[in-house]
Each structure stands twice: as C-alpha cells, then as structure tokens.
Amino acid sequence: MKMKKILLIIECAICTMIYGCANDKVTYEGYVRDAETGEPLNEATITFLTKEEKDAVTVQTNLDGYYKIVFPYLDSIVNIGYSRNPYQSILKETKITRKEYENTKGNIKSPDVMLNIRYSPNLVHYRGRVIDSSNQKPIPGVQVGISGAIVCTTTKAGKYILEFYIGKTKQKISFQKEGYATIEHDTILQPLGEIMMVPDIVMQKIKK
C-alpha cells in the first residue's frame, strides 16, 4: 500500500513537470498593428487553441490595439490566431517552456503582431479617416456601416478600412457615434484590386 502511494506521488510529479499544474495560468499580452501604417488596430480577434483545437479562448483588442489573453499553461505547442477584416489572418505556433513560464511568472509579452491588408483582384478597399469638425482631431469609435449594417469602428487614429467584393460599384456608407450627427455618404468604387484613399469624413457634434 505504501509503495502504491509512492508510485502515485512520482506519477503526479512527472505529470506536473510535463504538463504543469492544473491551476497554472499564462497571461499572454501584446499589441496588433497595421503593417503599412504601424497604427494600432482595435477589434482584432485573438484566439488561443491547443494543438488539438480544444479549449478555445478568445479576446479582442481595445482602441490601443492591446490585448491580454489568459489560458491554462501547457508545456506543448499551442496556436494563437490573429484576425481582423479586411486583413490577412495570422496563426502562430507557440511553445512556452517550463523555464520561461517560471522566469516570467506566467506573464508573457508577445512582440507586436503586424497585419497586412488582404489583397485580391476581386476586391476593392476603401480607406479613410473620420475627424471632428471643431478641432480637426480624429474621432475613435465611430461606427461605420454599409447599407445600414455596422461593419467596423474607427481606430484610435480615427481610421477605417472597408472591403467590397466583385460586382459592387456603388455603396451607401454611414458614420455614426453618440453625440455626433450621423453622416451618410454615397460612393462610386474604383476598379477591383485597388485601394481607395478617400477624403476625411468630417462629423459635427450635436448641440445640447
């Protein structure tokens, strides 16, 4: 009986060395940016998956492009995915060794993740900025919609980028944020495969 207890203790110790304790957590944090401009990207989705694609954990970046995701420590390869329309998604294979985990106390800082726009001959991208009429400063958090459906919000720099597929030549784009008058803007799209750099959208505060 005593020998069985000793063997059980040894087995538990080995499992802890290989897989970590069940309560061990990793805090994985960093920033997501536009590869072309270097500016932070809000609303980027970060997803943690094990190699077997189990126990998914998902968070989104804030206006500073910052994210923090917490997941169980595993001394094995895990996948961390980064996605945001209309950018190319990235899937990174990461392994946090036991030594790295102990040295950092489970707080891992990732290098900045740079996302590139998803180019295609069947797409056209519409890129612009929203500013305040009173001071010409960028307005973050403006909801940008296409034909009434919200598709994104502006970044900290007041910028947005939209993606249109083949056959779409004319679009109604809306810009709305609490405290400002909503703007609806008709646009004629350029040839497919292009990036349209459009004039600033100027929003006016509603007088109280």
Secondary structure, 3 states (H helix, E strand, C coil): CHHHHHHHHHHHHHHHHHHCCCCCEEEEEEEEEECCCCCECCCCEEEEEECCCCCCEEEECCCCCEEEEEEECCCCEEEEEEECCCECCEEEEEECCHHHHHHHCCEEECCCEEECECCCCCEEEEEEEEEECCCCCECCCCEEEECCEEEEECCCCCEEEEEEECCCCEEEEEEECCCECCEEEEEECCCCCCEEECCCEEECECCC
